[in-house]
Amino acid sequence: MADIEFGLPTWQAVLLCLMFAGLYVGSLYVWGKSTREKNRDHPDVIKKRFISVSIVCLIVPIILWSVSKKSEKAEASCLFDWLGLRFWGILPALVLPLFLTMVLFLGPLSLHYMDGVFRLYLESKYWTNSVKNYAWIRNHIVAPISEEFIFRACMLPLLVPCLGPVLSVFLCPLFFGVAHFHHMIEKVAHGQQAVGEAFAQSLFQLSYTTVFGAYSAFLFLRTGHLMAPVIAHAFCNHMGFPSFGEVMGYSSSTRLKLSIMFVLGLVAWLGLLFPLTSPWLYSNDVYSI
């Protein structure tokens, strides 16, 4: 495949990213009544949405390729490289970003240990039940792969050339965060929450997903691998937002230990962030940040 580069004006790159986000979210609702009248966790809804987001993941790279131009410049790469679909450096991309994210979640992982959740992971029944659960497959496999592919791998090649890597890291997550607002519509439509409550929860989710999106975009640009943010995304979906309030349910001595683990995880993550995402570890010569 010939090497290509991207050089769209900023306004065109942003509009294309908005279109990609619209295609992704819109694909969730193309099934009409068959999905609108059922909860998003209903197996029929999940299976149909698997199909629609898969189609979007096939269409968007074609659009991306169509706005590129062939180039023989040193910074040009093939489309697969731009999308983070590379072989070289794949092993560290599968391991190091996951380890780094687990360090960040040292506090919540300590809570899991205290609650006995770790024992579940040693039971084969837990895993056999999980892989039969469509919601689990969506949260841990399909959503991380499809969302990272569309909102990171297909957007950053457009944004980085015109905005630079640093600004792109902070702009790209906004498309990702806003796209999650469609959950509010579903909750209100199905009578699960009042409008005010659903809006407040969606606003919180917007903030959380935007912060995670910046981290995910950073991982993608530093490693040059799609799988790096995908695995971090799957792990964060599994862990959920840290349950700080749960810490208060323990005795004072245990609360102190857990609080130390939360702080230690954050400090260690900040210290390891750049060393463990060094581009040379991943043979990344596509992006630079």
VOSERO-490125 format. One record per residue (C-alpha): residue in one letter; y negated, x negated, z. Coordinates in steps of 0.25 Angstrom, whole numbers, padded with zeros to 4 digits, always signed. Layout:
<pts>
AYXZ;...
</pts>
This chain:
<pts>
M+0000+0000+0000;A-0014-0005-0004;D-0024-0010+0007;I-0035+0000+0009;E-0048+0001+0017;F-0057+0012+0022;G-0072+0013+0021;L-0077+0027+0022;P-0091+0030+0027;T-0090+0034+0041;W-0093+0049+0039;Q-0082+0050+0029;A-0072+0043+0039;V-0076+0052+0050;L-0075+0064+0042;L-0061+0060+0037;C-0057+0058+0052;L-0062+0072+0055;M-0053+0077+0043;F-0041+0070+0048;A-0043+0075+0062;G-0045+0089+0056;L-0033+0088+0048;Y-0024+0084+0060;V-0029+0095+0069;G-0030+0105+0058;S-0015+0103+0054;L-0011+0108+0068;Y-0016+0122+0065;V-0012+0123+0050;W+0000+0131+0054;G-0008+0144+0058;K-0002+0154+0067;S+0011+0147+0069;T+0004+0137+0077;R-0009+0144+0082;E-0001+0154+0090;K+0008+0144+0097;N+0005+0134+0107;R+0003+0119+0102;D+0016+0115+0110;H+0025+0125+0103;P+0036+0118+0095;D+0032+0126+0082;V+0018+0122+0083;I+0021+0107+0086;K+0031+0106+0074;K+0021+0112+0064;R+0010+0103+0069;F+0019+0091+0067;I+0020+0095+0053;S+0005+0097+0051;V+0001+0084+0057;S+0011+0076+0050;I+0005+0081+0037;V-0009+0077+0041;C-0003+0063+0045;L+0001+0062+0030;I-0011+0068+0024;V-0022+0060+0032;P-0017+0046+0028;I-0018+0050+0013;I-0032+0054+0015;L-0035+0041+0022;W-0029+0033+0011;S-0037+0041+0001;V-0050+0037+0007;S-0046+0022+0008;K-0049+0012-0003;K-0040+0000-0007;S-0045-0013-0003;E-0041-0028-0003;K-0050-0031+0009;A-0044-0038+0021;E-0047-0026+0030;A-0039-0017+0021;S-0025-0012+0024;C-0015-0002+0019;L-0015+0012+0024;F-0003+0011+0033;D-0010-0001+0040;W-0023+0007+0042;L-0015+0019+0048;G-0008+0009+0058;L+0006+0010+0051;R+0009-0004+0052;F+0022-0012+0055;W+0016-0025+0060;G+0013-0024+0075;I+0020-0011+0077;L+0028-0015+0089;P+0016-0019+0098;A+0009-0006+0093;L+0021+0002+0098;V+0021-0005+0112;L+0008-0011+0116;P-0001+0001+0115;L+0009+0010+0122;F+0009-0001+0133;L-0006-0001+0134;T-0007+0014+0135;M+0003+0014+0146;V-0005+0004+0153;L-0017+0013+0152;F-0008+0025+0158;L-0003+0016+0169;G-0009+0026+0179;P-0003+0039+0173;L+0011+0031+0171;S+0010+0028+0186;L+0009+0043+0188;H+0021+0045+0180;Y+0029+0036+0188;M+0024+0042+0201;D+0028+0056+0195;G+0042+0052+0191;V+0038+0055+0176;F+0044+0041+0172;R+0058+0046+0176;L+0057+0057+0165;Y+0056+0046+0154;L+0070+0040+0158;E+0077+0053+0156;S+0082+0055+0142;K+0080+0070+0143;Y+0065+0068+0144;W+0065+0062+0130;T+0075+0071+0124;N+0067+0083+0128;S+0054+0076+0124;V+0058+0073+0109;K+0062+0088+0108;N+0049+0093+0113;Y+0039+0095+0101;A+0027+0094+0110;W+0032+0080+0116;I+0034+0075+0101;R+0020+0080+0097;N+0014+0073+0109;H+0021+0060+0109;I+0024+0058+0094;V+0018+0067+0084;A+0004+0068+0090;P+0002+0053+0093;I+0007+0049+0079;S-0001+0060+0071;E-0014+0059+0079;E-0014+0044+0080;F-0011+0043+0065;I-0022+0053+0061;F-0033+0050+0072;R-0031+0035+0072;A-0023+0029+0060;C-0030+0038+0050;M-0044+0039+0056;L-0047+0024+0060;P-0045+0018+0046;L-0057+0027+0042;L-0066+0025+0054;V-0064+0010+0057;P-0070+0005+0044;C-0083+0013+0045;L-0084+0014+0060;G-0077+0001+0065;P-0065+0001+0075;V-0073+0003+0088;L-0081+0015+0084;S-0068+0021+0077;V-0060+0019+0090;F-0070+0029+0097;L-0073+0038+0085;C-0058+0040+0081;P-0054+0047+0094;L-0064+0058+0092;F-0057+0064+0081;F-0044+0063+0089;G-0051+0069+0102;V-0058+0081+0094;A-0045+0084+0087;H-0038+0087+0100;F-0048+0099+0103;H-0039+0108+0095;H-0030+0109+0107;M-0041+0117+0114;I-0041+0127+0103;E-0026+0129+0105;K-0027+0130+0120;V-0037+0141+0119;A-0030+0148+0107;H-0017+0149+0115;G-0024+0154+0128;Q-0020+0141+0136;Q-0034+0138+0140;A-0048+0144+0141;V-0058+0138+0131;G-0066+0130+0141;E-0054+0124+0147;A-0048+0121+0134;F-0061+0114+0130;A-0062+0106+0142;Q-0048+0101+0141;S-0050+0098+0126;L-0062+0091+0129;F-0055+0082+0139;Q-0044+0080+0129;L-0054+0076+0119;S-0059+0065+0128;Y-0045+0060+0132;T-0040+0060+0117;T-0053+0053+0113;V-0051+0042+0123;F-0037+0040+0119;G-0041+0041+0104;A-0050+0029+0106;Y-0038+0021+0113;S-0029+0025+0102;A-0039+0021+0091;F-0040+0008+0098;L-0025+0006+0098;F-0024+0009+0083;L-0035+0000+0079;R-0031-0012+0088;T-0016-0011+0084;G-0017-0006+0070;H-0005+0003+0073;L-0004+0018+0073;M+0008+0018+0083;A-0001+0011+0094;P-0010+0023+0096;V+0002+0033+0093;I+0010+0027+0105;A-0002+0027+0114;H-0005+0041+0110;A+0009+0046+0113;F+0009+0039+0127;C-0004+0046+0130;N+0001+0059+0126;H+0013+0057+0135;M+0005+0053+0147;G-0007+0063+0145;F-0020+0061+0152;P-0019+0053+0165;S-0017+0063+0177;F-0027+0057+0186;G-0026+0069+0195;E-0011+0067+0198;V-0015+0054+0205;M-0021+0062+0216;G-0008+0069+0219;Y-0003+0056+0225;S-0005+0049+0239;S-0017+0040+0241;S-0009+0027+0239;T-0002+0032+0227;R-0015+0037+0221;L-0021+0023+0223;K-0009+0017+0216;L-0010+0027+0204;S-0025+0025+0203;I-0023+0010+0202;M-0013+0012+0191;F-0023+0020+0183;V-0034+0010+0185;L-0024-0002+0182;G-0019+0005+0169;L-0033+0007+0164;V-0037-0008+0167;A-0025-0014+0162;W-0026-0005+0149;L-0040-0010+0147;G-0036-0025+0149;L-0024-0023+0139;L-0031-0014+0129;F-0036-0025+0119;P-0024-0036+0122;L-0013-0026+0119;T-0020-0020+0107;S-0024-0033+0100;P-0022-0031+0085;W-0014-0044+0083;L-0003-0038+0092;Y-0002-0027+0081;S-0004-0035+0068;N-0016-0027+0066;D-0026-0031+0055;V-0030-0018+0051;Y-0039-0014+0062;S-0048-0022+0071;I-0055-0018+0084;
</pts>
